[in-house]
């Protein structure tokens, strides 16, 4: 009996947590049925390392942008810089970018400026925008709506754990919501309820590894193979078998990350 294929749509394989055993981490993911992983560069000066990982491992693709928590500490990414990245055959998304007022509210204006640049690059390249949102729901909904009206783009709300209002705003724009290990935590019923009310055709799964390991690995280093555990919870949320949920999220991923489908 074959293992259903599934994709970890968001991880950070360049982080030091994986330095000693990256080939084994990728191998374990493939053995679990995770045949694709998108590793995310959060600071453009680290792009060479991230790109090298994608080039060295066939199942790995990459995306890049400036994380909102480091937007004030890094050089502002330019539109031209982000668009140029899209020339690489394994570069499949713009970001992660977004707004984080929980830890870095003092840099709110810089974050907003950076977010708008990333939105424009996503529209220009046709690649999906990858959004990090924390404690900034109103500004996030407003800016995404404004930029999408200016020049349409596709988008995933990565590691979604915000309000039902932001979920609705994103879904109304045609965007996707991504389930992380947070969705599998016992106390995250409110997040599961938000996903349950969303169209299953607009849901992705991810690890955000090395963070947010789902049960039974909570508290340990997360890795792409564990996306299966989150997807099993997702299947329960939507009343599907794991196999059917895996097939659905694969179709969703390929609809959004079209470049990864044909790479």
C-alpha positions as CSV (number, residue, x, y, z in Angstrom):
1,X,0.0,0.0,0.0
2,X,1.5,3.3,-1.1
3,X,1.9,6.3,1.3
4,X,-0.1,9.3,0.3
5,X,2.1,12.2,-1.0
6,X,1.9,15.5,0.9
7,X,3.8,18.8,0.9
8,X,5.3,20.7,3.8
9,X,4.5,24.2,2.4
10,X,6.7,26.1,4.9
11,X,9.8,25.2,6.8
12,X,13.3,26.7,7.6
13,X,15.9,24.1,6.6
14,X,18.7,26.6,6.7
15,X,18.4,27.1,10.5
16,X,21.2,25.8,12.7
17,X,18.9,23.2,14.2
18,X,19.3,21.1,11.0
19,X,23.0,21.7,10.3
20,X,24.2,18.4,11.5
21,X,21.8,16.1,9.7
22,X,20.0,17.9,6.9
23,X,20.2,15.0,4.4
24,X,18.7,12.7,7.0
25,X,15.9,15.2,7.8
26,X,15.0,15.4,4.1
27,X,15.2,11.6,3.8
28,X,12.9,11.0,6.8
29,X,10.4,13.4,5.2
30,X,10.4,11.6,1.9
31,X,10.0,8.3,3.7
32,X,6.9,9.7,5.4
33,X,5.4,10.7,2.1
34,X,6.4,14.3,2.2
35,X,7.7,14.6,-1.3
36,X,8.0,18.4,-1.4
37,X,9.2,21.0,1.0
38,X,9.4,24.7,0.7
39,X,12.2,26.2,2.7
40,X,11.8,29.9,3.5
41,X,14.6,32.5,3.5
42,X,13.7,35.2,6.1
43,X,16.7,37.5,5.5
44,X,17.8,38.1,2.0
45,X,21.5,38.2,3.0
46,X,21.1,34.5,3.9
47,X,19.7,33.6,0.4
48,X,22.9,31.8,-0.8
49,X,22.5,29.2,1.9
50,X,18.8,28.7,1.4
51,X,19.2,28.4,-2.4
52,X,22.0,25.9,-2.0
53,X,19.8,23.7,0.1
54,X,17.1,23.7,-2.6
55,X,19.6,23.0,-5.3
56,X,21.2,20.1,-3.4
57,X,17.9,18.3,-2.6
58,X,15.4,17.4,-5.3
59,X,12.3,17.6,-3.0
60,X,13.2,21.1,-1.7
61,X,12.0,24.3,-3.2
62,X,12.6,27.8,-1.7
63,X,11.0,31.2,-1.2
64,X,12.5,34.4,0.1
65,X,11.6,37.7,1.6
66,X,12.2,39.9,4.7
67,X,10.5,38.6,7.9
68,X,8.5,41.4,9.6
69,X,10.3,40.9,12.9
70,X,13.7,41.6,11.2
71,X,12.4,44.3,8.8
72,X,13.9,47.1,10.8
73,X,17.3,45.4,11.1
74,X,17.8,44.3,7.5
75,X,18.2,46.3,4.3
76,X,14.8,47.0,2.8
77,X,14.1,44.4,0.1
78,X,13.5,46.1,-3.3
79,X,10.9,45.3,-5.8
80,X,13.5,44.6,-8.5
81,X,15.5,42.3,-6.1
82,X,12.5,40.2,-5.3
83,X,11.4,40.0,-9.0
84,X,14.9,38.9,-10.0
85,X,14.8,36.0,-7.6
86,X,11.8,34.5,-9.5
87,X,14.1,33.6,-12.4
88,X,15.5,30.7,-10.4
89,X,13.6,27.5,-11.4
90,X,13.1,26.3,-7.8
91,X,12.1,29.8,-6.4
92,X,8.3,29.4,-5.8
93,X,7.1,32.2,-3.5
94,X,7.6,35.7,-2.2
95,X,8.1,36.0,1.5
96,X,7.7,35.4,4.2
97,X,6.6,38.9,4.8
98,X,3.8,40.5,6.9
99,X,3.2,42.3,10.2
100,X,4.1,41.3,13.7
101,X,3.1,43.7,16.4
102,X,3.4,41.2,19.2
103,X,7.2,41.4,19.4
104,X,8.1,44.2,17.1
105,X,5.3,46.8,17.2
106,X,7.9,49.6,17.3
107,X,8.8,48.9,13.7
108,X,5.2,48.9,12.4
109,X,5.8,51.5,9.7
110,X,8.9,49.7,8.3
111,X,7.0,46.5,8.3
112,X,4.1,48.0,6.4
113,X,6.5,49.5,3.8
114,X,8.2,46.2,3.4
115,X,4.9,44.3,3.1
116,X,3.7,46.5,0.3
117,X,6.9,45.9,-1.7
118,X,6.5,42.2,-1.3
119,X,2.8,42.4,-2.4
120,X,3.9,44.3,-5.6
121,X,6.5,41.7,-6.3
122,X,4.0,38.8,-5.9
123,X,1.7,40.5,-8.3
124,X,4.5,41.1,-10.9
125,X,5.9,37.6,-10.7
126,X,2.7,35.6,-10.4
127,X,4.2,33.8,-7.4
128,X,2.2,33.5,-4.2
129,X,2.8,35.8,-1.3
130,X,3.6,34.1,2.0
131,X,2.3,36.1,5.0
132,X,3.2,36.1,8.7
133,X,0.6,37.8,10.8
134,X,0.6,38.3,14.5
135,X,-1.3,40.8,16.6
136,X,-1.9,43.1,13.6
137,X,-5.1,41.8,12.1
138,X,-6.7,45.2,11.2
139,X,-3.7,46.6,9.4
140,X,-3.0,43.2,7.7
141,X,-6.5,42.9,6.3
142,X,-6.5,46.5,5.2
143,X,-3.1,46.4,3.4
144,X,-3.7,43.1,1.7
145,X,-7.1,44.4,0.4
146,X,-5.6,47.7,-0.8
147,X,-2.6,46.0,-2.5
148,X,-4.7,43.3,-4.1
149,X,-7.1,45.9,-5.5
150,X,-4.1,47.7,-6.9
151,X,-2.6,44.6,-8.5
152,X,-4.0,41.2,-7.8
153,X,-1.8,38.4,-6.4
154,X,-2.2,35.0,-4.8
155,X,-1.4,34.5,-1.1
156,X,-1.1,32.0,1.8
157,X,-1.6,33.0,5.4
158,X,1.2,30.9,6.8
159,X,0.8,29.2,10.2
160,X,-2.6,30.7,10.5
161,X,-3.5,31.4,14.2
162,X,-5.2,34.8,14.0
163,X,-8.8,35.8,14.3
164,X,-11.8,34.5,12.4
165,X,-12.2,38.1,11.0
166,X,-8.7,38.0,9.4
167,X,-9.4,34.5,8.1
168,X,-12.6,35.7,6.4
169,X,-10.8,38.8,5.0
170,X,-8.1,36.5,3.5
171,X,-10.6,34.0,2.1
172,X,-12.7,36.7,0.6
173,X,-9.6,37.8,-1.4
174,X,-9.2,34.2,-2.7
175,X,-6.3,33.5,-0.4
176,X,-5.3,30.3,1.4
177,X,-4.9,29.4,5.1
178,X,-2.1,27.1,6.2
179,X,-2.4,24.7,9.1
180,X,0.7,24.4,11.3
181,X,1.4,22.3,14.5
182,X,-0.5,25.0,16.4
183,X,-3.7,23.7,14.9
184,X,-3.0,20.3,16.4
185,X,-2.4,21.5,20.0
186,X,-5.1,20.3,22.4
187,X,-6.0,23.9,23.4
188,X,-6.3,25.2,19.8
189,X,-10.0,24.3,19.3
190,X,-10.7,27.9,18.3
191,X,-8.2,27.7,15.5
192,X,-9.6,24.3,14.4
193,X,-13.0,25.9,14.3
194,X,-11.8,28.6,12.0
195,X,-10.3,26.1,9.6
196,X,-13.5,24.0,9.8
197,X,-15.5,27.0,8.5
198,X,-13.1,27.5,5.6
199,X,-13.4,25.8,2.2
200,X,-11.2,22.7,2.3
201,X,-10.0,23.7,-1.2
202,X,-8.2,26.7,0.4
203,X,-6.2,24.9,3.1
204,X,-2.5,24.0,3.1
205,X,-0.4,22.2,5.7
206,X,3.1,23.1,7.0
207,X,5.5,22.5,9.8
208,X,7.3,25.9,10.2
209,X,10.1,23.6,11.3
210,X,12.1,23.8,13.5
211,X,9.3,25.5,15.4
212,X,5.8,24.3,16.6
213,X,6.1,20.6,16.5
214,X,2.7,18.9,16.6
215,X,1.8,16.2,19.2
216,X,3.3,13.8,20.0
217,X,6.5,15.7,19.3
218,X,5.5,19.0,21.0
219,X,8.4,20.6,22.7
220,X,10.9,18.9,20.4
221,X,12.6,20.2,17.3
222,X,10.0,20.1,14.5
223,X,10.9,18.7,11.1
224,X,9.1,18.3,7.7
225,X,8.2,14.6,8.3
226,X,5.9,15.8,11.2
227,X,3.6,17.6,8.8
228,X,1.9,14.2,8.5
229,X,0.8,14.6,12.1
230,X,-0.7,18.0,11.5
231,X,-2.4,16.7,8.4
232,X,-4.0,13.9,10.3
233,X,-5.6,16.5,12.6
234,X,-6.7,18.5,9.5
235,X,-8.4,15.4,8.1
236,X,-10.4,15.1,11.3
237,X,-11.3,18.7,11.2
238,X,-12.8,18.3,7.7
239,X,-14.3,14.8,8.3
240,X,-12.0,13.2,5.7
241,X,-9.7,10.3,5.7
242,X,-6.0,11.1,5.8
243,X,-5.6,9.9,2.3
244,X,-8.4,12.1,1.0
245,X,-7.1,15.1,2.9
246,X,-3.6,14.6,1.6
247,X,-4.9,14.5,-2.0
248,X,-6.9,17.7,-1.4
249,X,-4.0,19.6,0.1
250,X,-1.8,18.5,-2.7
251,X,-4.2,19.8,-5.2
252,X,-4.5,23.1,-3.2
253,X,-0.7,23.5,-3.0
254,X,-0.2,22.9,-6.7
255,X,-3.0,25.4,-7.5
256,X,-1.3,28.1,-5.5
257,X,2.4,27.2,-5.9
258,X,2.0,26.4,-9.6
259,X,5.7,26.7,-10.3
260,X,6.5,23.8,-7.9
261,X,4.0,21.6,-9.7
262,X,5.9,21.9,-13.0
263,X,9.5,22.1,-11.7
